[in-house]
Amino acid sequence: MTKQPDAKMFNFRVIDWTGPIAQRLEPPAHNRPVPGSNPGGPIFAHACRVSSSGQAHMKVSAESHDARADGSLHRPRCASAGAFLFMNADLEKLIVLQRLDSAAHDAQRRLGEAPEREKALDARLAAARDAVAAAKAKLAESQNVRRDHEKTVALHQGRLSKFREQAMSVKTNQEYHAIQKEIEFAQTETKTAEDAVLVQMLEGDELTAALKRAEADLAAEQKTVDADRKAMTTAAVELKAAIEKLAADRGEVVRSLTPQVLATFEMVARRRNGVAIAEARDGICTICHVRLRPQIFNTVLKNEQILQCDSCNRILYYVPKAAPAQPADATPQPAQ
């Protein structure tokens, strides 16, 4: 009987999986000549064993361990069954680089919006000042109208006094009736002017209250705008510091990337408004929404290669779905 080689003779790395293993790392069985086989071979050479508890375990071969050591594959990304084991180091760095670029772009955009926000604050103050000016103008106009009516009252009261004096010296009935008509007219005009003065007094009280409200609104708006400007100044300082930090972090990531991969990323970013990375989900590029070819998507699922979308040319990656939470064990009921 041929002696089986001991597993300790090889540089195996054991990874425990929950649940049975059914060729999770192999592509779909398209045109397999023999059921259960894969013409291209599995991605990882592996051997399975069954523990005493009945769970399946998988041993990753020395080739996988060496590939991970030289940087072509990176640390495990998800421990749930059916997810990929390792992510390509450059791909993971590209994802980080995209996040840094997006954050820096957002910070630059917010800094660029500062002049517009300043204009908006100035417009708010200008509107409040205009409201105060308009209230003052209305009040001044009402006061002018009131003074005109008061002058009219004084004029007719003077005429009324004059006619009453003349009535004392009339000698004929005709003259007396004429003076009486003038007196009645002056009294009517005086009453009309006095009523107008009273209306203007009431209107002046309302306009004075409106002016006070406008001035209070202006003071409150001035206080709010000053606080907003102070917050904008603080935010601008923080954004500039964040941009500098993002630039430093980006430099570290760029220096660790393969030049060819970085060139691809930069080229796609220039052509696609700064977004060179896209998540693949359910066989679709989540940015351009074009369905991927099955072979491409199946390869993207492993996150082991730098692959691009055939439509938008963005670099694709896959985020494994989280394993569903296991229900808590039911509390045993006491025996009756």
GUTOR-511965 format. One line per field, with one value per residue (C-alpha): residue number from 0; residue in one letter; x, y, z. Coordinates in steps of 0.1 Angstrom, whole numbers, padded with zeros to 4 digits. Layout:
drenkol c(NUM; ...)
vexlum c(A; ...)
xx c(X; ...)
yy c(Y; ...)
zz c(Z; ...)
***
This chain:
drenkol c(0; 1; 2; 3; 4; 5; 6; 7; 8; 9; 10; 11; 12; 13; 14; 15; 16; 17; 18; 19; 20; 21; 22; 23; 24; 25; 26; 27; 28; 29; 30; 31; 32; 33; 34; 35; 36; 37; 38; 39; 40; 41; 42; 43; 44; 45; 46; 47; 48; 49; 50; 51; 52; 53; 54; 55; 56; 57; 58; 59; 60; 61; 62; 63; 64; 65; 66; 67; 68; 69; 70; 71; 72; 73; 74; 75; 76; 77; 78; 79; 80; 81; 82; 83; 84; 85; 86; 87; 88; 89; 90; 91; 92; 93; 94; 95; 96; 97; 98; 99; 100; 101; 102; 103; 104; 105; 106; 107; 108; 109; 110; 111; 112; 113; 114; 115; 116; 117; 118; 119; 120; 121; 122; 123; 124; 125; 126; 127; 128; 129; 130; 131; 132; 133; 134; 135; 136; 137; 138; 139; 140; 141; 142; 143; 144; 145; 146; 147; 148; 149; 150; 151; 152; 153; 154; 155; 156; 157; 158; 159; 160; 161; 162; 163; 164; 165; 166; 167; 168; 169; 170; 171; 172; 173; 174; 175; 176; 177; 178; 179; 180; 181; 182; 183; 184; 185; 186; 187; 188; 189; 190; 191; 192; 193; 194; 195; 196; 197; 198; 199; 200; 201; 202; 203; 204; 205; 206; 207; 208; 209; 210; 211; 212; 213; 214; 215; 216; 217; 218; 219; 220; 221; 222; 223; 224; 225; 226; 227; 228; 229; 230; 231; 232; 233; 234; 235; 236; 237; 238; 239; 240; 241; 242; 243; 244; 245; 246; 247; 248; 249; 250; 251; 252; 253; 254; 255; 256; 257; 258; 259; 260; 261; 262; 263; 264; 265; 266; 267; 268; 269; 270; 271; 272; 273; 274; 275; 276; 277; 278; 279; 280; 281; 282; 283; 284; 285; 286; 287; 288; 289; 290; 291; 292; 293; 294; 295; 296; 297; 298; 299; 300; 301; 302; 303; 304; 305; 306; 307; 308; 309; 310; 311; 312; 313; 314; 315; 316; 317; 318; 319; 320; 321; 322; 323; 324; 325; 326; 327; 328; 329; 330; 331; 332; 333; 334; 335)
vexlum c(M; T; K; Q; P; D; A; K; M; F; N; F; R; V; I; D; W; T; G; P; I; A; Q; R; L; E; P; P; A; H; N; R; P; V; P; G; S; N; P; G; G; P; I; F; A; H; A; C; R; V; S; S; S; G; Q; A; H; M; K; V; S; A; E; S; H; D; A; R; A; D; G; S; L; H; R; P; R; C; A; S; A; G; A; F; L; F; M; N; A; D; L; E; K; L; I; V; L; Q; R; L; D; S; A; A; H; D; A; Q; R; R; L; G; E; A; P; E; R; E; K; A; L; D; A; R; L; A; A; A; R; D; A; V; A; A; A; K; A; K; L; A; E; S; Q; N; V; R; R; D; H; E; K; T; V; A; L; H; Q; G; R; L; S; K; F; R; E; Q; A; M; S; V; K; T; N; Q; E; Y; H; A; I; Q; K; E; I; E; F; A; Q; T; E; T; K; T; A; E; D; A; V; L; V; Q; M; L; E; G; D; E; L; T; A; A; L; K; R; A; E; A; D; L; A; A; E; Q; K; T; V; D; A; D; R; K; A; M; T; T; A; A; V; E; L; K; A; A; I; E; K; L; A; A; D; R; G; E; V; V; R; S; L; T; P; Q; V; L; A; T; F; E; M; V; A; R; R; R; N; G; V; A; I; A; E; A; R; D; G; I; C; T; I; C; H; V; R; L; R; P; Q; I; F; N; T; V; L; K; N; E; Q; I; L; Q; C; D; S; C; N; R; I; L; Y; Y; V; P; K; A; A; P; A; Q; P; A; D; A; T; P; Q; P; A; Q)
xx c(0000; 0013; 0020; -0001; 0019; 0015; -0002; 0026; 0050; 0032; 0028; -0009; -0031; -0064; -0095; -0126; -0159; -0194; -0216; -0207; -0183; -0195; -0169; -0176; -0144; -0150; -0168; -0202; -0202; -0205; -0198; -0183; -0173; -0178; -0203; -0186; -0154; -0141; -0120; -0102; -0094; -0103; -0088; -0071; -0057; -0074; -0081; -0110; -0113; -0141; -0137; -0151; -0180; -0190; -0180; -0161; -0127; -0105; -0067; -0053; -0023; 0012; 0007; -0021; 0001; 0030; 0007; -0006; 0029; 0041; 0012; -0010; -0036; -0044; -0059; -0093; -0122; -0151; -0154; -0189; -0194; -0195; -0176; -0142; -0111; -0086; -0087; -0061; -0038; -0039; -0077; -0081; -0057; -0077; -0109; -0091; -0077; -0112; -0125; -0097; -0102; -0140; -0135; -0110; -0133; -0162; -0140; -0128; -0164; -0174; -0145; -0155; -0190; -0178; -0181; -0217; -0226; -0211; -0232; -0263; -0255; -0250; -0283; -0301; -0287; -0295; -0331; -0334; -0320; -0344; -0373; -0362; -0358; -0392; -0408; -0391; -0402; -0439; -0438; -0423; -0449; -0478; -0464; -0462; -0498; -0509; -0491; -0509; -0543; -0534; -0526; -0559; -0576; -0558; -0567; -0604; -0604; -0590; -0616; -0643; -0631; -0631; -0666; -0679; -0665; -0680; -0714; -0714; -0712; -0737; -0767; -0789; -0804; -0789; -0754; -0762; -0773; -0742; -0719; -0738; -0732; -0694; -0694; -0711; -0687; -0657; -0670; -0676; -0641; -0626; -0644; -0632; -0596; -0597; -0610; -0582; -0557; -0572; -0568; -0532; -0525; -0538; -0518; -0487; -0490; -0491; -0462; -0442; -0448; -0438; -0406; -0397; -0403; -0382; -0354; -0356; -0355; -0325; -0307; -0315; -0305; -0272; -0265; -0273; -0252; -0223; -0226; -0228; -0198; -0178; -0189; -0179; -0145; -0140; -0153; -0129; -0099; -0110; -0116; -0082; -0066; -0086; -0075; -0039; -0044; -0062; -0034; -0008; -0027; -0032; 0005; 0012; -0014; -0001; 0034; 0023; 0004; 0016; 0024; 0003; -0027; -0023; -0022; -0054; -0071; -0060; -0071; -0106; -0109; -0102; -0128; -0154; -0156; -0132; -0150; -0129; -0142; -0176; -0192; -0206; -0238; -0262; -0243; -0247; -0223; -0239; -0228; -0235; -0262; -0251; -0252; -0218; -0209; -0213; -0177; -0166; -0190; -0180; -0143; -0152; -0168; -0134; -0118; -0085; -0080; -0082; -0112; -0130; -0166; -0171; -0194; -0179; -0144; -0146; -0126; -0150; -0151; -0176; -0188; -0200; -0234; -0234; -0244; -0279; -0280; -0285; -0317; -0312; -0318; -0352; -0352; -0360; -0394; -0393; -0407; -0443)
yy c(0000; 0034; 0057; 0089; 0121; 0138; 0172; 0186; 0181; 0209; 0246; 0243; 0272; 0259; 0281; 0269; 0273; 0271; 0247; 0223; 0232; 0227; 0241; 0276; 0290; 0275; 0293; 0280; 0247; 0259; 0231; 0208; 0175; 0156; 0165; 0180; 0189; 0223; 0225; 0256; 0241; 0257; 0290; 0275; 0240; 0227; 0195; 0189; 0170; 0164; 0170; 0149; 0173; 0168; 0203; 0207; 0224; 0235; 0236; 0263; 0251; 0265; 0281; 0303; 0311; 0322; 0343; 0361; 0367; 0384; 0408; 0395; 0385; 0404; 0396; 0378; 0402; 0381; 0349; 0340; 0309; 0315; 0348; 0354; 0346; 0372; 0406; 0417; 0441; 0467; 0464; 0471; 0501; 0514; 0513; 0533; 0557; 0563; 0571; 0595; 0612; 0614; 0629; 0654; 0663; 0669; 0690; 0711; 0715; 0728; 0752; 0764; 0771; 0795; 0826; 0817; 0811; 0845; 0861; 0843; 0857; 0892; 0888; 0879; 0909; 0931; 0918; 0926; 0961; 0967; 0957; 0982; 1009; 1002; 1003; 1036; 1050; 1040; 1055; 1087; 1089; 1084; 1111; 1135; 1127; 1133; 1166; 1177; 1168; 1187; 1217; 1214; 1212; 1243; 1261; 1254; 1262; 1296; 1302; 1291; 1315; 1343; 1336; 1335; 1369; 1382; 1368; 1391; 1422; 1413; 1437; 1418; 1383; 1377; 1383; 1362; 1332; 1335; 1335; 1305; 1285; 1294; 1283; 1250; 1243; 1250; 1228; 1199; 1203; 1205; 1173; 1155; 1166; 1156; 1121; 1118; 1128; 1101; 1075; 1085; 1083; 1047; 1038; 1055; 1033; 1002; 1013; 1022; 0986; 0972; 0992; 0979; 0943; 0949; 0963; 0933; 0910; 0928; 0925; 0887; 0882; 0900; 0878; 0847; 0857; 0865; 0830; 0815; 0833; 0822; 0786; 0789; 0802; 0773; 0748; 0763; 0758; 0722; 0715; 0728; 0706; 0676; 0682; 0683; 0650; 0634; 0644; 0629; 0597; 0596; 0599; 0569; 0548; 0559; 0550; 0515; 0509; 0492; 0519; 0502; 0499; 0535; 0547; 0528; 0543; 0579; 0575; 0563; 0589; 0617; 0603; 0595; 0627; 0614; 0581; 0552; 0524; 0508; 0481; 0451; 0438; 0412; 0411; 0448; 0477; 0499; 0532; 0528; 0501; 0479; 0442; 0425; 0394; 0363; 0353; 0388; 0390; 0355; 0367; 0399; 0380; 0367; 0402; 0387; 0407; 0442; 0441; 0469; 0474; 0469; 0499; 0526; 0511; 0516; 0491; 0466; 0451; 0431; 0434; 0401; 0400; 0397; 0363; 0362; 0364; 0330; 0329; 0326; 0292; 0289; 0287; 0252; 0249; 0234; 0199; 0198)
zz c(0000; -0010; 0019; 0018; 0023; 0056; 0055; 0076; 0047; 0028; 0037; 0042; 0056; 0070; 0068; 0085; 0066; 0080; 0060; 0032; 0005; -0030; -0054; -0042; -0058; -0092; -0120; -0131; -0149; -0185; -0210; -0185; -0202; -0170; -0143; -0114; -0133; -0143; -0175; -0163; -0130; -0096; -0087; -0056; -0054; -0023; -0003; 0020; 0052; 0076; 0113; 0140; 0144; 0108; 0096; 0063; 0063; 0033; 0031; 0009; -0010; -0008; -0042; -0028; 0002; -0020; -0042; -0012; 0001; -0031; -0030; -0059; -0033; -0002; 0032; 0036; 0031; 0042; 0063; 0052; 0031; -0006; -0004; -0019; 0002; -0009; -0027; -0052; -0034; -0062; -0065; -0028; -0030; -0060; -0039; -0012; -0038; -0052; -0018; -0012; -0045; -0040; -0006; -0019; -0048; -0024; -0001; -0031; -0043; -0009; -0008; -0043; -0031; -0004; -0026; -0035; 0001; 0010; -0017; -0003; 0032; 0018; 0000; 0032; 0050; 0020; 0021; 0058; 0053; 0024; 0046; 0072; 0046; 0031; 0065; 0072; 0039; 0045; 0079; 0066; 0038; 0063; 0085; 0056; 0046; 0082; 0084; 0052; 0067; 0099; 0078; 0061; 0095; 0106; 0074; 0077; 0114; 0106; 0080; 0104; 0130; 0104; 0092; 0128; 0134; 0102; 0112; 0142; 0120; 0092; 0087; 0063; 0062; 0028; 0042; 0073; 0052; 0030; 0061; 0075; 0043; 0045; 0081; 0074; 0045; 0067; 0095; 0069; 0055; 0090; 0101; 0069; 0075; 0112; 0102; 0077; 0105; 0127; 0100; 0094; 0132; 0133; 0102; 0117; 0148; 0126; 0105; 0136; 0149; 0115; 0115; 0149; 0137; 0106; 0127; 0151; 0121; 0108; 0141; 0143; 0107; 0113; 0143; 0123; 0093; 0116; 0131; 0097; 0085; 0115; 0109; 0072; 0082; 0106; 0080; 0053; 0076; 0084; 0047; 0037; 0064; 0053; 0017; 0027; 0047; 0018; -0006; 0017; 0021; -0017; -0022; 0000; -0019; -0053; -0044; -0035; -0067; -0098; -0124; -0151; -0128; -0117; -0153; -0160; -0130; -0139; -0175; -0166; -0139; -0164; -0188; -0162; -0141; -0115; -0108; -0120; -0097; -0098; -0078; -0097; -0082; -0095; -0128; -0134; -0132; -0106; -0123; -0160; -0153; -0181; -0176; -0175; -0195; -0172; -0176; -0165; -0136; -0123; -0124; -0107; -0078; -0068; -0067; -0079; -0111; -0124; -0147; -0165; -0174; -0212; -0213; -0191; -0187; -0149; -0128; -0112; -0077; -0058; -0022; -0008; 0008; 0045; 0059; 0074; 0112; 0128; 0149; 0187; 0202; 0217; 0255; 0266; 0284; 0319; 0322; 0333)
***
